[in-house]
Amino acid sequence: MLRSKLPDVGLTIFSVMTKLSNDYNAINLSQGFLDVDVHSDLLNLVNKYMHSGHNQYAPMQGVLILREMIADKARELYSAVYDPVSEITVTSGATEALFAAIASVVHQGDEVIVLEPAFDSYVPAIELNGGIPIYVKFRFPEYRVDWDEVKQAVTSQTRLIILNSPHNPTGAVWSGDDITALKHIVKDTEILI
Ligand SMILES: Cc1ncc(COP(=O)(O)O)c(C=O)c1O
């Protein structure tokens, strides 16, 4: 008999919504399935590079040329400068990246502030790593963050604050004032964002 480490986690909302949309032949806005074919150029290029030897294990942190492209993109889009050799890791999606990041920094008993509603992979990752999720709710109807509440939620055990903008599922976008408020809260602490 397998004993679940996350007995309270049921089916993910994506499985629920995708089943409903299949059952009712509805448009599935929950998971971003496309109803157009992958462009044939892309399929041909994948085929071409697989045939020319690019079909083995990639380095753990990802193929260097891809990491260099990601660094270029971050610079162009966000003026953020990252070293592709030491500061970029390729993962197979955000869920894996988030799990790896949370597992790397959260130790037994560390508190992690989660702004609710939150993407559903955060809390299982926190709990599997011995962390304690501390919830702060967005303010309805604009889903703004109440920074006083975040400040009150911070303790000497706070290790991490997880944020997401534009926010899924509310669509709220953080303002410059939000970022300034957050900076004040984490100033002179060891809290990671
Ligand atoms: C806020 C947020 N985090 C994580 C994920 C998971 O991303 P992935 O499907 O790349 O694992 C999503 C996907 O929609 C998301 O919206």
The ligand as an SDF file (V2000), in Angstrom:
LIG
                    3D

 16 16  0  0  0  0  0  0  0  0999 V2000
    1.6880   30.7880  -12.6520 C   0  0  0  0  0  0  0  0  0  0  0  0
    2.0500   29.4870  -13.2620 C   0  0  0  0  0  0  0  0  0  0  0  0
    3.0130   28.7560  -12.6990 N   0  0  0  0  0  0  0  0  0  0  0  0
    3.3730   27.5540  -13.2190 C   0  0  0  0  0  0  0  0  0  0  0  0
    2.7740   27.0550  -14.3590 C   0  0  0  0  0  0  0  0  0  0  0  0
    3.1910   25.7040  -14.8810 C   0  0  0  0  0  0  0  0  0  0  0  0
    3.8680   25.8060  -16.0350 O   0  0  0  0  0  0  0  0  0  0  0  0
    4.3470   24.5200  -16.8660 P   0  0  0  0  0  0  0  0  0  0  0  0
    3.1360   24.0400  -17.5910 O   0  0  0  0  0  0  0  0  0  0  0  0
    5.4100   25.0730  -17.7730 O   0  0  0  0  0  0  0  0  0  0  0  0
    4.8860   23.5120  -15.9000 O   0  0  0  0  0  0  0  0  0  0  0  0
    1.7690   27.7920  -14.9790 C   0  0  0  0  0  0  0  0  0  0  0  0
    1.0980   27.2710  -16.1790 C   0  0  0  0  0  0  0  0  0  0  0  0
    0.1250   27.8180  -16.6560 O   0  0  0  0  0  0  0  0  0  0  0  0
    1.3990   29.0290  -14.4300 C   0  0  0  0  0  0  0  0  0  0  0  0
    0.4390   29.7730  -14.9720 O   0  0  0  0  0  0  0  0  0  0  0  0
  1  2  1  0
  2  3  1  0
  2 15  2  0
  3  4  2  0
  4  5  1  0
  5  6  1  0
  5 12  2  0
  6  7  1  0
  7  8  1  0
  8  9  2  0
  8 10  1  0
  8 11  1  0
 12 13  1  0
 12 15  1  0
 13 14  2  0
 15 16  1  0
M  END
$$$$
